[in-house]
Amino acid sequence: MLAVVTDPTQWLDACEASASNLRTSSMLPRFCCAILIDPQGRLLMELRPPSGGAPPRRLTCFGGSREPAEPPLFAVRRELREELALTEAQVEALGLTTDPVVKLSVERPRRPDKPRRLIKLTAWFYAGRAPDPELIRTEPGHEAVWLSWDELREDPRLAAWHRVVLTGWHDRAPLVTIHE
């Protein structure tokens, strides 16, 4: 089940957290990704290989796991260098937002004896210009795929979490939550 949260205070209230007891590490995402758009409005997506990284044979935004103590924006920039074989200057030219445009959280049951649910901040998505197609060199087995928004939202290969995030981004929702 999907819930789009447009008011950041709702997300914090759902976590039942106050500013005084939030630990910085718990507020950082595990994953950092980029929503890359070309001048024609097409999104640059990654088609994952059949084996290897999850989710297999699915379209996802480029990005990946954040290293311990790595700031989220550094993580997405590193992932773009690794996954698209871009130089630091080429990543800089993408003009990535300095703040995430969408944050994804996943709500899971905590314990049967506790009625409240555990919400985990899972991913931050940044936005920027897609690189020139001539510059793109994907990792072996991965493909770069260009799709319009209309094509992407109809594509059955789009990974579930990315569908939720991209729908939220398209609808200008800064926070989205998946209920498991």
TAUR-V372846 format. One record per backbone hydrogen bond with DSSP energy under -0.5 kcal/mol. CO is the residue of the C=O (numbers start at 1). NH is the residue of the N-H. Records with the same first field share a line. If there is no record, write none. Layout:
CO=NH ; NH
This chain:
1=179
3=5 ; 177
4=6
5=175
6=8
7=10 ; 11
8=12
9=13
10=14
11=15
12=16 ; 17
13=16
18=21 ; 22
21=23
23=26 ; 27
24=27
25=28
30=66
31=124
32=64
33=126
34=36 ; 62
35=128
36=44
37=130
38=41
42=38
43=45 ; 147
44=36
45=47 ; 145
46=48 ; 60
47=143
49=57
55=58
58=48
59=159
60=46
62=34
64=32
67=70
71=75
72=76
73=77
74=78
75=79
76=80
77=81
78=82
79=83
80=84 ; 86
81=85
83=139
84=137
87=91
88=92
89=93
91=94
92=95
94=129
102=125
103=176
104=122 ; 123
105=178
106=108 ; 120
107=180
108=118
111=114
113=115
114=111
116=110
118=108 ; 120
120=106 ; 122
122=30 ; 31
123=104
124=33
125=101 ; 102
126=35
127=97
128=37
132=135 ; 136
133=136
139=142
143=47 ; 145
145=45 ; 147
147=43
148=152
149=153
150=154
151=155
152=155
155=158
157=59
159=163
160=164
161=165
162=166
163=167
164=168
165=169
166=170
167=171
168=173
169=172
172=174
174=103
175=5
176=105
177=3
178=107 ; 180
